[in-house]
Every structure is written in C-alpha cells, then in structure tokens.
Amino acid sequence: MNATIKQAPGGIGGTITAPPSKSMAHRAVLCSALAEGASHIENLEFSKDISATLSAAGQLCAKVRTGADRAVVEGLGSFLPVSAPVDCCESGSTLRFLIPIASLTGQKVTFVGRGRLMERPQTVYEKLYQEQSLRFEQSSAGLTVEGTLKSSEYELAGDVSSQFISGLLFALPLLAGDSTLHLIPPVESRSYIEMTRAAQRRFGVESRWQDENTLFIPGGQKYRPCDYTVEGDYSQAAFPAVLGAVQGGVTLKGLSADTLQGDAAILDILRRCGASFRTTDAGIVFEKAPLHGVDIDLADCPDLGPVLMVLGLLCEGTTTIRNAERLRIKESDRIAAMEAELRACGGVLESEGGTITIHGCADRLHAPAAPLHGHNDHRVVMSLAVLALAAGLELPIDDAEAVQKSWPHFFEAIKPLGAEVEYAG
C-alpha cells in the first residue's frame, strides 16, 4: 500500500492520545499466560506484534479471548501439546521472550516468522543452549529448540538486546532451583529489564539485584493472575512529540509521568534541543520554538533512532546520535534505510558504525523525485510521515502498511493533527 502524507490547509494543531505500550503489553500477556487463572488486560492495541504474542500464548499455555481493546488471558497452569510451529510474525520480542519459555514445555518447539525475523541474531541463546546440551537450531526457515532449561548461573553480555535477559527472566522463576544472571557490563537497555521485572511483580513473581550487574531469580515461584491496564507508549508518542516540537500546537495525552520506559527519554532530548512544552491536565502541550542539534545516546532507547534522525534535519546545527548499532538489525537496517530516504528529500547526514551525524538543513528539504521506500519497517514509515508534516512536504511512501506492526491506526490518529493521507495500491 502507498500513502501520500501532507499538511492539511489549516496547518498542524490538535490532540492525539498515545497508543498502549507495545513493550508492556507483551510482558503483561506473557505473565498472564504463565499464571493459572484468568487475567483481564485493558487498553490493548491489536498490532501485529501483540497479536503474535497473544496467538503464541494461546498455542502454548492459555485460553485467550479478545474484545475491542482488551483481552482475557486464562493461564492453564500447564503447557499444551505443541503440534504446529509458533508463528512470531515479525516480532523480535515475541520470539526472544518465548524461546526460554518453550524450553519449559519438555517438547520440541519450532518458531517461524516473516521478513527479517529469522535473520536476526540469537547467538546469546545459542551459546547458553549449547552449554546446557540443549537443541538450538536456526535457519532462514525457522528456529527449533528442544530440551528442558535448567536453573543455573548464567552469564550474558549486557550490551546486546535486553530481550534475551527478559526471556530468561520470564522462564527461570518457574524452575525448581534458583538462578543468577551475571550481566557483563556495560548493561544497556536497563529500562527494559526493569519493565519486565515490574510486570512480573504485578503477577507475583520477584527477582532482585545483588549488585548493579547481577540478578538473582528465586526458583519455585508461580505467576498469579491479576487485572492489568497497559500504559501509554513513549516510543510511539515520540512521533507526534517531534512534530509538536517542530510545529507547535500539538497536545499529547495518555502518558504516565512515572513510567519505567526508556523511550520516555524523548522528552528530555526534545527539551535539550530547545523544545517548548508543558504538562497540563489536558496532556503535554507543545509550542513552536527554535530547535538546535544536540548529542544523543541511544543505548537505552534505540527505537527512537529513526524519528530523531528526522528531528536532526529540522534543528539548527549538528545532531550526533551515538550507540545506535542495534538499529542495523531491526526490521530493516534502520540507519541505512533512513539515510537513503532522507537524502532523497535533500537531507544531509552520514554514519559510521553506530554513530550518525545529521546536519540541520530544514530550508533545503524538498519533495523526492520518486516515492519514498518504507523498507517494510513501521518506524521508518512513521518517521517519514513526521518528516512530511513537520517540514511541510508532500511525501509519497510505499510499504505504508508496515505501521500495522505496532500502531495499526497511526494514519487515522494523525489526521486530527492536520495530516492529509491519501492511499493507493
């Protein structure tokens, strides 16, 4: 599907509610599936990623019933026979969270996916499984595990995806013995680890830090069902927040001030860039202000990378984004994808490894000679939509349906902000 995005004649202005946090929804669904009994999860967005986790939960250990924006997940207290591959769609969180859980079933479990999912590295798990003499086989067709995970002392690099750490955190409390995770510093994306632990606490499962790099997980625990409301998503809110910082007139609702989400850093980043906003009863209200480039560390908030590359073009001076290596192994190589599409619009930027340098050039941006490519990546598509609205350009984008992965109603949500969206194909 192609979508052409441009400002409506009245310009930018309006109110938008942040969608539910995809990260917290994954965690709530899995905790409730591992409990015995029914949990009610409110404020869900049925994106492709969350639908994949719900489906997998129903295949492994739960009964799942869904409503308009909610689900009842009834954990069975035991694992079901797994007779077919578990389809993770394109969700890296679903796959990495479920691999250790699958190893509690005592069965051979095969995972399949789409897009680049099976190309994404799983070497952390592969090494751990080899150390425990468990089966771990990955190919472009799927990933198979077999054998029972053991309580143990685990050593993991702290500068790879926290999804591996969270996956072990979900599974290890259900083993009879205690386990310890030794994280080799530096530990990045620590906020995501804390989000997992916070969700687990709501469902009755505990872990504790013995020091800043060592997590102790008592064995013999049980998840307990509970009612859970998913908070608003800062990683998705970053898209209208950047638009509001550049254009003003945007009010952003539905975000928790005391969140654990690392992507809440978007507000501090925007403030350092000179953005003008205030928190009111109506939400976070953005006013137009001159913006300047800053130095940004993505170690704890990698999902912000694409939209911050757009922001850099619209700031005066130079923006430098560091520790962005993981952007290269997402749904696309997000650094290369954004560089290609932003340059097609006159953007001036370059990268080396995980460092991206963006030069402010708002006055030189222009419509592209051909439709922009969405690279089958939801965050690339949404970032390019923000560019269209923030820079006042008319931008045609292909692969626009990629937004289904995380924010299915994104294009409808931005229309009240002054966006015109035309679809084709």
Secondary structure, DSSP 8 states (H G I E B T S, - for coil): -EEEEEE-TT-S-EEEE--B-HHHHHHHHHHHHHSEEEEEEES----HHHHHHHHHHHHHTEEEEE-SSEEEEEEESS-----S-EE-TT-HHHHHHHHHHHTTTTS-EEEE-STTGGGS--HHHHHHHHHTT-EEEEETTEEEEES-----EEEEETTS-HHHHHHHHHHGGGSSS-EEEEEESS---HHHHHHHHHHHHHTT---EEEETTEEEE-SS------EEE--B-HHHHHHHHHHHHHH--EEEE---TT---GGGHHHHHHHHTT-EEEEETTEEEEE----B--EEE-TT-GGGHHHHHHHHHTSBSEEEEES-GGGGGSSS-HHHHHHHHHHHTT-EEEEETTEEEEE--GGG----SS-B--TT-HHHHHHHHHHHHHHT--EEESSGGGGGGT-TTHHHHHGGGTEEEEEE-
